[in-house]
Amino acid sequence: MQRLDDVRRTEHMLTGVTPYVARAGRAIARVTGQGRWATAMEALHKRINDRLQTRLTTEVQPDAFLAEIVNPGQKVTQLTLTATVDRARLSRAMRPDQLPRPMSVAIEATPGFSRHVVPLDDMRDILGSGLPFNLLITPADGDDAHLIFRRLDLVTLAKSVASSMDPSAKPAPAKAAKLVVFDLDNTLWEGVLLEGDVRLRDGIHDLFRTLDERGVLISIASKNARDDAMSKLEALGLAEYVLHESIGWGPKSEGIRKTVDAIDIGLDTVIFVDDNPFERAEVSGAVEGVEVLPETAISTLADHPRLQGAVTPESRTRRQMYREAIVRDQAAETYGDDYITFLRECAIELEIRRDLPEDFERVVELVQRTNQLNFSGRKYGRDEIVEILRDPQQERHVVICRDRFGSYGTVGFCLSRREPSETGGEVVVVEDFMLSCRVQGKFVEQALFWRLAEDGVRPPAEAVVVNFKRTDRNRAAEMVLEKLGFATNADGPLRRNIAPGDLAVDFMTLV
């Protein structure tokens, strides 16, 4: 886009020089006999236009089409404004279904002067694609009325400019990132796929492998023909790393939202990388919490402080776990409201055991990263966790879950102890319990309390007491305790008296 003042200066200059260049061109054509000089003015216009095109910024895109029309007739003239990708100017043939949808808008040219500001909402996909396009205004039904067009321009309204500036300088969220979403053209690879061959940037394979081993998920948000883009990713050996890609012509913010919803993570755990300032601005403005980075950040992305997850057996299989979760969610939809039947047919197995040295890194992850199902609300540092794991007074358990769709991995960590009750029995005190959101709603909490209360070695406990501390993030944990019959009207130890079998989960196998 060009500022209105700049456009007016250019128009004023062209208006002033046009008659002189035209006369000079015709004179040279007569003297030399070379007819091409007769069109010197048209050639000059084209050269200036091409130069302006190369200088156009993509930081701000038009949000309206402005038409100023004079209709000297006595009746309304019906017009149609259409926008379509110019397939003749594409570097290779493409099917219509691979291209952004065309736009068609009706305009009424009333007698006299009229100004029309046409919103470009339906043209967003075309504008964002970067593909050549045609704008046409045609009379309806072959209307041969005489019209004078004083202005036909794509414009950006003044109020939109300030809000469309690149927001990359915003402070980045401090929370560890779980997902990196990459653009393709001129980001992951050099070049534009629709225009010909592309070359993968140096170091991308190593970057993807490093992120994957750390348990950081990878996705794609690209304006491209999906089949072509996925074929290229396959050919480059990258497709296996990509989870729930969003490739098409819609806004990238919508694609990122769909990806986040599908894998059930927070928007504030997402990093988006794109070479285009407009796309970064669109995502940052529409999806609060996402950190946006330019393509120049790729070379040092592996050193980003939010992407330093530990390499563990759990992290290496995280991508596969999320793929299984998507299949699991799709299967759950077929059961409708009969959720318990679905869980029963999942054949859930829960392994609850004492922690081992090889569990340490995963325990650190659970303790430091769990928010929604962190019952005490505590966050421990790494050194504190080391001391906790050395404490002989605490019973420490890790929770491992699997079902017929695959393994969830290690999903929980619990610190508990048994204390004598006033009646001579025993009470289970759960000091700390952190559970991954992957198994939220699958009764894993109840099954753990059941095993702690009835471990088959000691007499059944008379009650379970949970050290609950309310935070602004752990409402999900509070709701679990409410459903299990704990009174949650205050912070602190919450108690539920139980009899043998009260907490049994009959559709789950404990091993």
Secondary structure, 3 states (H helix, E strand, C coil): CCCHHHHHHHHHHHHHHHHHHHHHHHHHHHHHCCHHHHHHHHHHHHHHHHHHHHHCCCCCCCCEEEEEEEECCCCCEEEEEEEEECHHHCCCCCCHHHCCCCEEEEEEECCEEEEEEEECHHHHHHHHHCCCEEEEEEEHHHCCCCCEEEEEEEECCHHHHHHCCCCCCCCCCCCCCCEEEECCECCCEECCHHHCCCEECCCHHHHHHHHHHCCCEEEEEEECCHHHHHHHHHHCCCHHHECCCEEECCCHHHHHHHHHHHHCCCHHHEEEECCCHHHHHHHHHHCCCCEEECHHHHHHHHHCHHHCCCCCHHHHCHHHHHHHHHHHHHHHHCCCCCHHHHHHHHCEEEEEEECCHHHHHHHHHHHHHCCCCECCCCCCCHHHHHHHHHCCCCEEEEEEEEECCEEEEEEEEEEEEEEECCCCCEEEEEEEEEECHHHCCCCHHHHHHHHHHCCCCCCCCCEEEEEECCCCCCHHHHHHHHHCCCCCCCCEEEEEECCCCCCCCCCEEEC
